[in-house]
């Protein structure tokens, strides 16, 4: 099935930033961009008469606004990215199911996420979080104000522009479940940008350290750290061979993965994390590491679902 890069558009600054990020991603992947807007008219009760009313003029106004939104976004992105192939569509469905359906036909779905004013990080809306938790394709969340220059390193005089090399792609990798689709997504993102890949695995000291009365044994710590680094190298070895042009920096760090990935995001172009497909009676969910990164990362975050 032909794929595309899809962006959900609702007219907010964060969705417009997401559409621009999606446009650049579509060019990197040599895929078309699809802009979608989901809305479903809800009849309302007119209190004085106690009846249900659906005024045609209100529905027409909404449809006119949606068409203008999509047309203006398409025109702006076409003017900015001459080689970009764009299609648009409105879906008469509630946002979450509409976006989940759109994700099934996309290589990646890109959504906006409200930035926390004055604070690094995301304020993830209910729609974005519900889609991230249930989508079967990668979903990228982008904050308002995100622009192409933010992905690049400053030049010799400290000026950032889209002409300088990309910042690192950061991958959070759990060695207990090193899924191929997650690793491939990160390597592919780095390869397409000619960027370095920084792989972070966070680990904790074993419980029997308590037997040392709280004092850490430097030799034992070093030995455990060396074992973890070897496991990380072994897990990535096949990917070095598949993507020989990607320079990889491996980091096995003691502590929580979320905090390490948030720190790394401050000098990155993109953070890539995984989400296990675990369906429960109350629905899918986003794990604690992905939650931490989604709420506090300084850059766009790609969440890759995997088994």
CORCORHU-V168713 format. One record per helix or strand. SS is the DSSP state (helix for helix, strand for strand). FROM is the first residue (numbers start at 1). TO is the last residue. If there is no record, write none. Layout:
SS_FROM_TO + SS_FROM_TO
This chain:
strand_4_8 + helix_13_29 + strand_32_38 + strand_44_46 + strand_51_53 + helix_56_80 + strand_86_91 + helix_95_104 + strand_108_115 + strand_122_123 + helix_126_134 + strand_138_143 + helix_148_151 + strand_152_152 + strand_154_154 + strand_160_160 + strand_166_166 + strand_168_172 + helix_180_193 + strand_197_203 + helix_207_212 + helix_218_242 + strand_248_254 + helix_257_265 + strand_268_276 + strand_280_280 + strand_283_283 + helix_288_296 + strand_301_306
